[in-house]
Amino acid sequence: MKKTRMIVNVGMTIVLLGLMSYSLIGETTHEILGTIMVVLFIVHHILNRKWFGVLNKGRYSAFRICQTILVFLMQD
């Protein structure tokens, strides 16, 4: 499972870099990469669904609050 998560995360990073080079890759490739990114995004959230379940559990230290806020800010 950990290996799958890593592959998805690396894949998202590579696709994002490709999406940012729109002028080099063209519209069609950009749209295909965008579709791949959406699929990877959905898979990423399915693989990390347990994280959402433990948000209300445990104590919130300053570090955990900052970490949680950063995660929500980075979501698309």
C-alpha positions in Angstrom: 0.0 0.0 0.0 2.8 2.4 0.9 4.5 1.7 -2.5 1.2 2.5 -4.3 0.8 5.8 -2.4 4.4 6.7 -3.4 3.7 5.9 -7.1 0.5 7.9 -7.1 2.3 10.9 -5.4 5.2 10.8 -7.8 2.8 10.4 -10.7 0.9 13.5 -9.6 4.1 15.5 -9.3 5.3 14.5 -12.8 1.8 15.2 -14.3 1.7 18.6 -12.6 5.1 19.5 -14.1 3.7 18.5 -17.5 0.6 20.6 -17.0 2.6 23.7 -16.2 4.4 23.4 -19.6 1.3 24.1 -21.6 3.0 26.1 -24.3 5.5 23.3 -24.9 3.1 20.3 -25.0 0.0 21.7 -26.7 -3.7 21.7 -25.9 -4.5 18.1 -26.6 -1.7 16.7 -24.4 -2.6 19.3 -21.7 -6.2 18.0 -21.6 -5.0 14.4 -21.4 -2.6 15.2 -18.6 -5.4 17.1 -16.9 -7.7 14.1 -17.0 -4.9 11.9 -15.7 -4.4 14.3 -12.9 -8.0 14.2 -11.9 -7.9 10.4 -11.8 -4.7 10.4 -9.7 -6.3 13.0 -7.4 -9.3 10.7 -6.8 -7.0 7.7 -6.2 -4.9 9.7 -3.9 -7.9 10.6 -1.7 -9.2 7.0 -1.8 -5.8 5.7 -0.6 -5.6 8.3 2.2 -9.3 8.2 3.3 -8.3 7.0 6.8 -6.7 10.4 7.4 -10.0 12.1 7.2 -11.5 9.6 9.8 -8.9 10.5 12.5 -9.2 14.3 12.2 -11.6 14.5 15.2 -9.5 12.1 17.3 -6.7 12.9 19.7 -5.4 16.2 21.0 -4.5 19.1 18.7 -1.1 20.6 19.5 0.2 23.7 17.7 2.1 21.5 15.3 -0.9 19.3 14.4 -3.0 22.4 13.9 -0.4 23.9 11.5 -0.1 20.5 9.7 -3.8 20.2 9.2 -4.3 23.8 8.0 -1.4 23.3 5.5 -3.0 20.0 4.2 -6.3 21.8 3.6 -4.7 24.7 1.9 -2.8 22.4 -0.5 -6.0 20.7 -1.7 -7.2 21.6 -5.1 
